[in-house]
Amino acid sequence: MDTTSGTLDEALERLHATGPEFRGYLANHGPMAVEALVRHGQARTVHRWLDDYTTKLEDVPRAQSAITDANWRQALGDPRRVTDWTAYLSRQVSERPWREVLTEWWPRLLPGIAGAATHPVIRVGHAVRTLLEQGEEEPRRAELAHAIGYWAARHTTLPVSADPGGTASPADALAGLPRVADQQTSVLGGLAQLPGTEGWTAAAGRLRAPRDPDDARDLLAAVVRAATHRYRDHGHGNAVLLVHAATAPNAVLRTLPALPRDLWAASLGAAWTASAALTSVYSPGAPLPPLAAGALTPEEVFARAAAHGDAHAVKLTDTALDVASWTEDGDDRALSAALRSLELIAPGT
């Protein structure tokens, strides 16, 4: 195990001794942020970052009663059972190949992608990326169990659906979404307004339908790109929550290679619905002035995010670097979106 891998595993072990939330509803971003920091060459900053971040975290919640193959449906979406869920999924991941466990639970949990403002699916995406690309050491398999368990505990279905069936590109579809009436509200309060927002279902359904699994993957990447680009000009609608309009679909995109191809189209549909919903809930009326990354390299942009220290900014920058890597000459607009998050989100953790 190299030093970088050891840093990640040590950080995950530290974080697994804490709960997945704190202050009653705020998600523990530690596992996601440290994975991004290590991936982008900032391993040396991880433990110092954690020393600060863990001061606000809480202990693992008390277990309630065991979840089993026979009773898991009754516990789905019950955040009081999160420790029970972690124990149940940990047993499964220890006894079976992790891909098999993921494939079984993905379609069960996908309708609840909105749970905890999409943090659980984002955590799953970071865990899967590590397992696929960096190895299957025990702390990484344990992290997948924690992530899936958190998603099961916070499983929350959206009050709307948006089945791609039109001809619009993701950028045009996002731009054409109507805004909810009251944007000064919680995530759940905003999502609850979507069924009554005139024209929302039709506008969200304008996204073109995928032709096959490969096209669903490519279309999902285009959703990630469009949401990342949009953040540069519209992130001030809610600097923190609009991060998830890009990072949630990117988490799904990262997970696709570990899933059967027949799940890819449904994954696109759920990710698009979540991204579109958050966009409508927190879209501002007017864009910000343009911001350019200039001559900064992706590595320099991420170093700025690491120094800034906020977990949401780190995660958006991580996604922006993915987007920039998809074109040979980079993507100034994606890097500018990352810089915009450093401007809009308060520094620190």
Order of alpha helices (4+ residues) and beta strands (2+ residues): alpha-beta-beta-alpha-alpha-alpha-alpha-alpha-alpha-alpha-alpha-alpha-alpha-alpha-alpha-alpha-alpha-alpha-alpha
